[in-house]
Amino acid sequence: MERRSFLKQAGAGLAVGAVAAPAMAAELPAIKWRLASSFPKTVDAIFGASETVAKHVAAATGGKFQIQLFAAGELVPSPGVLDAVKDGTVEIGHSASYYFIGKDPTFAFDTAIPFGLNSRQHNAWLLAGGGLELLREFFKDYNIHNIPCGNTGTQMGGWFRKEIKTVEDLKGLKFRIGGFAGQVLSKLGVVPQQIPAGDIYASLEKGTIDAAEWVAPYDDLKLGFQRVAKYYYYPGFWEGGAQLSMYVNAKKFAELPKEYQTILEDACLFAHAEMQARYDARNPHALKQLIGAGTQLRPFPNDVMAAAYKATNEIYNETAAKNPKFKKIYEHWRKFRDEELQWFAVAENRFDNFMQAARHGTASTKK
């Protein structure tokens, strides 16, 4: 074929495609879904993920696919989001899967488990290491198509009315904490409490609880915890990279046009990256404000971390022995974690540690 003839025909093809694309879009259906969030609007970095998804989905479909947002308690209570999506009460929901370990501890792998993966490692496991396929197989039993939709990064260890100097100081402590961490810390004498975000401040103020963890300085400053507890501990070793997830009713997802499915998943993954970017950008200033207001920043003592690590592994082994679903994912997850730790020790940790030393002027030039 001559070059001129080829270009003429190719140009005609492009013209046809340019006309066909809008025509195809015009044929797509108008859809309106309701989204139930497990989070209040005041926790804007997390609730904002749902807002981002709804905005991007509407923009990419010319307003044909609309998602109406409902904060925690507006449509269903925070702990009811999973069942609401499963049963089709709402088409879609945004939550943290470790809220539902009472149904099955396997849910925790979707969010975070103690002494687990940091956010980058968790993303690697999900998106390139086979983790998402395993979790979606698990979620099928709940009629849910799960999509990663946000990560907070490593969280803080929480607010305490008194200093924690040894493991003994944990005994009898009423601590607002969720997920597997409550089971781990209960082995050390803590009395775990499940309290929604909106009720944490009042519980601390009234002395109903002695300590509470939420997420990070940005949220904690807004929620005012520094006014009712003095000591702020780190790290939240139970949440090395806590992921939030979008739950979509599996039947409703299957009914969507393929274009809408792709748009929804892409919007969730954009919100997934955006959430951690927001936390990473906002936490440094918030922490400075907290310290400036008198907050006492403290690392958890090594003996507390070591005792918690031992208790964690005991619980994993006990759970795996009696729960085949947990065991299947745990064995895959643990192998991936161990390999990631080996890699991160080579480049990431060395770089991070040097940069911290350089910042403090303690980096040595000696070999």
C-alpha positions as CSV (number, residue, x, y, z in Angstrom):
1,M,0.0,0.0,0.0
2,E,1.3,3.4,-0.9
3,R,2.1,5.7,2.0
4,R,-0.3,8.4,0.9
5,S,-3.1,5.9,0.6
6,F,-2.3,4.4,4.0
7,L,-2.4,7.8,5.7
8,K,-5.7,8.7,4.0
9,Q,-7.3,5.5,5.2
10,A,-5.8,5.8,8.7
11,G,-7.1,9.3,8.9
12,A,-10.6,8.1,8.0
13,G,-10.4,5.5,10.7
14,L,-9.5,8.1,13.3
15,A,-12.4,10.2,12.2
16,V,-14.8,7.3,12.6
17,G,-13.3,6.5,16.1
18,A,-13.7,10.2,17.1
19,V,-17.4,10.0,16.2
20,A,-18.0,6.6,17.6
21,A,-16.6,7.3,21.1
22,P,-19.2,10.0,22.0
23,A,-21.9,7.9,20.4
24,M,-20.8,4.9,22.5
25,A,-20.9,7.1,25.7
26,A,-24.3,8.3,24.8
27,E,-25.6,4.7,24.9
28,L,-24.3,4.1,28.4
29,P,-27.0,4.0,31.1
30,A,-27.6,6.6,33.8
31,I,-26.9,5.0,37.2
32,K,-27.2,6.4,40.7
33,W,-25.8,4.5,43.7
34,R,-25.7,5.2,47.4
35,L,-22.4,4.9,49.3
36,A,-22.4,4.2,53.1
37,S,-19.2,5.2,54.8
38,S,-17.9,3.9,58.2
39,F,-16.4,7.3,58.8
40,P,-17.7,10.8,59.9
41,K,-17.1,13.8,57.7
42,T,-14.9,15.3,60.4
43,V,-12.2,12.7,59.5
44,D,-11.8,14.4,56.2
45,A,-8.7,12.7,54.9
46,I,-10.5,9.3,55.1
47,F,-14.0,10.4,54.3
48,G,-12.5,12.4,51.4
49,A,-11.6,9.2,49.6
50,S,-15.3,8.6,49.0
51,E,-15.7,12.2,47.8
52,T,-12.8,11.7,45.4
53,V,-14.2,8.5,44.0
54,A,-17.7,10.0,43.5
55,K,-16.2,13.1,41.8
56,H,-14.0,11.1,39.4
57,V,-16.7,8.6,38.5
58,A,-19.1,11.4,37.6
59,A,-16.6,13.4,35.6
60,A,-15.4,10.3,33.6
61,T,-19.0,9.3,32.7
62,G,-20.3,12.8,31.8
63,G,-22.4,12.7,35.0
64,K,-24.1,9.4,34.0
65,F,-22.8,7.4,36.9
66,Q,-23.6,9.2,40.2
67,I,-22.6,8.1,43.7
68,Q,-24.4,9.7,46.6
69,L,-22.4,9.8,49.8
70,F,-23.6,9.1,53.4
71,A,-21.3,9.5,56.4
72,A,-21.3,7.1,59.3
73,G,-24.8,6.8,60.9
74,E,-26.6,8.8,58.2
75,L,-27.8,5.7,56.4
76,V,-26.4,2.8,58.4
77,P,-24.2,2.7,61.5
78,S,-20.5,2.5,61.1
79,P,-20.2,-1.3,61.9
80,G,-23.1,-2.0,59.6
81,V,-21.4,-1.0,56.3
82,L,-20.2,-4.5,55.3
83,D,-23.6,-6.1,55.8
84,A,-25.4,-3.2,54.1
85,V,-23.3,-3.8,51.0
86,K,-23.5,-7.6,51.2
87,D,-27.3,-7.6,51.5
88,G,-27.8,-4.9,48.8
89,T,-29.2,-2.3,51.2
90,V,-26.6,0.0,49.5
91,E,-24.6,-0.6,46.4
92,I,-21.3,0.5,47.7
93,G,-19.5,1.2,51.0
94,H,-16.2,2.5,52.3
95,S,-14.8,0.9,55.5
96,A,-11.8,-0.7,57.2
97,S,-12.1,-4.5,56.9
98,Y,-10.5,-5.2,60.3
99,Y,-13.7,-3.8,61.9
100,F,-15.3,-7.1,61.0
101,I,-12.9,-9.6,62.5
102,G,-15.8,-10.7,64.7
103,K,-17.2,-12.3,61.6
104,D,-13.9,-13.8,60.5
105,P,-10.4,-12.7,61.6
106,T,-9.3,-13.1,57.9
107,F,-10.8,-9.7,57.2
108,A,-7.9,-8.1,59.0
109,F,-5.5,-8.9,56.2
110,D,-7.3,-6.4,54.0
111,T,-6.5,-3.5,56.4
112,A,-3.5,-4.3,58.6
113,I,-2.4,-6.8,61.2
114,P,0.1,-6.2,64.0
115,F,3.8,-6.2,63.0
116,G,2.8,-6.5,59.4
117,L,3.5,-4.6,56.2
118,N,4.1,-0.9,55.8
119,S,1.9,0.8,53.2
120,R,4.3,0.3,50.2
121,Q,4.7,-3.4,51.1
122,H,1.0,-3.8,51.5
123,N,0.4,-2.2,48.0
124,A,3.1,-4.5,46.6
125,W,1.4,-7.6,48.1
126,L,-2.0,-6.6,46.9
127,L,-1.3,-5.3,43.4
128,A,1.7,-7.4,42.3
129,G,2.1,-10.2,44.9
130,G,-1.2,-12.0,44.6
131,G,-2.8,-10.6,47.7
132,L,-5.8,-9.0,46.1
133,E,-6.7,-12.2,44.3
134,L,-6.7,-14.1,47.6
135,L,-8.7,-11.4,49.3
136,R,-11.3,-11.3,46.5
137,E,-11.7,-15.0,46.7
138,F,-12.5,-14.5,50.5
139,F,-14.8,-11.6,49.9
140,K,-16.9,-13.6,47.4
141,D,-18.5,-15.4,50.4
142,Y,-19.9,-12.0,51.4
143,N,-21.1,-11.0,48.0
144,I,-18.6,-8.2,47.8
145,H,-16.1,-7.0,45.2
146,N,-13.4,-5.2,47.2
147,I,-11.2,-2.5,45.9
148,P,-8.2,-0.8,47.7
149,C,-9.3,2.8,48.5
150,G,-6.9,4.6,50.8
151,N,-4.0,4.0,53.1
152,T,-3.0,6.1,56.2
153,G,0.6,5.0,56.4
154,T,2.0,3.8,59.7
155,Q,-0.3,5.1,62.5
156,M,0.5,6.5,65.9
157,G,0.2,4.4,69.0
158,G,-2.4,6.6,70.6
159,W,-3.1,8.9,73.6
160,F,-2.6,7.9,77.2
161,R,-3.4,9.6,80.5
162,K,-0.3,8.1,82.1
163,E,3.1,7.1,80.9
164,I,3.7,3.6,79.7
165,K,7.2,2.6,81.0
166,T,6.8,-1.2,81.2
167,V,4.4,-4.0,80.3
168,E,3.0,-3.8,83.8
169,D,1.7,-0.4,83.1
170,L,-0.7,-1.9,80.5
171,K,-2.5,-4.1,82.9
172,G,-6.1,-3.1,83.4
173,L,-5.8,-0.2,81.0
174,K,-9.1,0.5,79.2
175,F,-7.9,1.2,75.6
176,R,-9.9,2.2,72.6
177,I,-8.4,0.0,69.9
178,G,-9.7,-2.1,67.0
179,G,-8.8,-5.0,64.9
180,F,-6.4,-7.8,65.9
181,A,-4.5,-5.3,68.1
182,G,-7.1,-5.6,70.8
183,Q,-6.6,-9.3,71.0
184,V,-2.8,-8.9,71.1
185,L,-2.9,-6.2,73.9
186,S,-5.4,-8.2,75.9
187,K,-2.8,-10.8,76.3
188,L,-0.7,-8.1,78.0
189,G,-3.5,-7.1,80.4
190,V,-5.2,-4.3,78.3
191,V,-9.0,-4.2,78.3
192,P,-9.7,-3.3,74.6
193,Q,-12.7,-1.1,73.8
194,Q,-14.5,-0.7,70.5
195,I,-15.6,2.9,70.1
196,P,-16.5,4.8,66.9
197,A,-14.4,7.8,66.0
198,G,-17.1,10.3,66.9
199,D,-17.3,9.0,70.5
200,I,-13.6,8.7,71.4
201,Y,-13.1,12.2,72.7
202,A,-16.1,12.1,75.1
203,S,-15.0,8.7,76.3
204,L,-11.5,9.9,77.1
205,E,-12.8,13.1,78.7
206,K,-15.3,11.3,81.0
207,G,-12.6,8.7,82.0
208,T,-14.7,5.9,80.5
209,I,-11.4,4.8,78.8
210,D,-7.8,5.4,79.8
211,A,-6.3,5.6,76.4
212,A,-7.3,5.7,72.7
213,E,-5.8,5.4,69.3
214,W,-7.2,6.7,66.1
215,V,-4.9,7.4,63.1
216,A,-2.3,10.2,63.0
217,P,-1.5,13.7,64.1
218,Y,-3.6,15.4,61.4
219,D,-6.8,13.7,62.6
220,D,-5.9,13.6,66.3
221,L,-5.3,17.3,66.4
222,K,-8.7,18.0,64.8
223,L,-10.5,15.6,67.1
224,G,-8.9,17.3,70.1
225,F,-7.4,14.3,71.9
226,Q,-4.5,16.5,73.2
227,R,-7.0,18.3,75.5
228,V,-7.9,15.1,77.4
229,A,-4.7,13.0,77.3
230,K,-1.1,14.1,77.7
231,Y,1.1,11.3,76.4
232,Y,1.2,10.5,72.7
233,Y,2.9,7.2,71.9
234,Y,4.4,5.8,68.7
235,P,4.5,3.7,66.6
236,G,1.1,2.0,66.1
237,F,2.8,-1.3,65.6
238,W,-0.5,-2.9,64.9
239,E,-1.0,-0.7,61.8
240,G,2.2,-0.4,59.7
241,G,0.1,0.7,56.7
242,A,-3.6,0.7,57.4
243,Q,-5.7,0.3,54.2
244,L,-9.3,1.3,53.7
245,S,-11.4,-0.5,51.1
246,M,-14.3,0.2,48.9
247,Y,-16.9,-2.6,49.1
248,V,-19.1,-3.0,46.0
249,N,-22.1,-5.4,46.0
250,A,-20.8,-8.1,43.7
251,K,-24.1,-8.5,41.8
252,K,-24.3,-4.7,41.2
253,F,-20.7,-4.6,40.1
254,A,-21.3,-7.4,37.6
255,E,-24.2,-5.5,36.2
256,L,-22.2,-2.4,35.5
257,P,-21.0,-1.8,31.9
258,K,-17.3,-2.7,31.6
259,E,-16.5,1.0,31.1
260,Y,-18.1,1.9,34.4
261,Q,-16.3,-1.0,36.2
262,T,-12.9,0.3,34.9
263,I,-13.7,3.9,35.8
264,L,-14.8,2.9,39.3
265,E,-11.7,0.8,40.0
266,D,-9.4,3.5,38.6
267,A,-11.1,6.2,40.7
268,C,-10.7,4.1,43.8
269,L,-7.0,3.6,43.1
270,F,-6.5,7.3,42.6
271,A,-8.2,8.0,45.9
272,H,-6.0,5.2,47.4
273,A,-2.8,7.1,46.5
274,E,-4.3,10.5,47.3
275,M,-5.2,9.6,50.9
276,Q,-1.7,8.7,52.0
277,A,-0.3,11.8,50.2
278,R,-2.6,13.9,52.2
279,Y,-1.6,12.3,55.5
280,D,2.1,12.5,54.6
281,A,1.8,16.2,53.7
282,R,-0.3,17.2,56.7
283,N,1.0,15.1,59.6
284,P,4.4,16.9,60.1
285,H,2.8,20.3,60.8
286,A,0.0,18.8,62.9
287,L,2.6,17.0,65.1
288,K,4.5,20.3,65.6
289,Q,1.3,21.9,66.7
290,L,0.5,19.1,69.2
291,I,4.0,19.3,70.7
292,G,3.8,23.1,70.8
293,A,0.6,22.8,72.8
294,G,2.3,20.6,75.4
295,T,1.8,17.0,74.1
296,Q,4.4,14.6,75.4
297,L,5.7,12.5,72.5
298,R,6.9,9.0,73.6
299,P,8.1,5.9,71.9
300,F,6.7,2.6,73.2
301,P,9.4,0.9,75.4
302,N,11.2,-2.0,73.7
303,D,9.9,-4.5,76.3
304,V,6.3,-3.5,75.4
305,M,7.1,-3.9,71.7
306,A,8.8,-7.3,72.3
307,A,6.0,-8.6,74.5
308,A,3.4,-7.5,71.9
309,Y,5.4,-9.2,69.1
310,K,5.5,-12.5,71.0
311,A,1.8,-12.3,71.8
312,T,1.0,-11.5,68.1
313,N,2.8,-14.5,66.8
314,E,1.0,-16.7,69.3
315,I,-2.4,-15.4,68.2
316,Y,-1.5,-15.9,64.5
317,N,-0.5,-19.5,65.1
318,E,-3.6,-20.2,67.2
319,T,-5.9,-18.6,64.6
320,A,-4.3,-20.4,61.6
321,A,-4.6,-23.7,63.4
322,K,-8.4,-23.4,63.6
323,N,-9.3,-21.2,60.6
324,P,-8.4,-22.6,57.1
325,K,-9.3,-19.3,55.4
326,F,-7.0,-17.4,57.7
327,K,-4.2,-19.9,57.3
328,K,-4.3,-19.8,53.5
329,I,-3.8,-16.1,53.4
330,Y,-1.5,-15.9,56.4
331,E,1.0,-18.3,54.9
332,H,1.1,-16.5,51.6
333,W,1.2,-13.1,53.4
334,R,4.0,-14.1,55.8
335,K,6.3,-15.3,53.1
336,F,5.8,-12.1,51.2
337,R,6.4,-10.0,54.3
338,D,9.7,-11.8,55.1
339,E,11.0,-11.3,51.6
340,E,10.0,-7.6,51.7
341,L,11.8,-7.1,55.0
342,Q,15.0,-8.5,53.5
343,W,14.7,-6.1,50.5
344,F,13.8,-3.0,52.5
345,A,16.8,-3.7,54.8
346,V,19.1,-3.3,51.9
347,A,18.2,0.0,50.3
348,E,15.2,1.7,52.0
349,N,16.3,1.3,55.6
350,R,19.9,2.3,54.9
351,F,18.8,5.4,53.1
352,D,16.1,6.4,55.7
353,N,18.5,5.9,58.6
354,F,21.3,8.0,57.0
355,M,18.9,10.8,56.2
356,Q,17.7,10.9,59.8
357,A,21.3,11.0,61.0
358,A,22.2,13.7,58.5
359,R,19.2,15.8,59.6
360,H,20.5,15.7,63.1
361,G,24.1,16.3,62.1
362,T,25.2,13.0,63.4
363,A,26.0,11.2,60.1
364,S,29.5,10.0,60.4
365,T,32.1,10.2,57.6
366,K,34.0,7.2,59.0
367,K,33.9,4.0,57.0
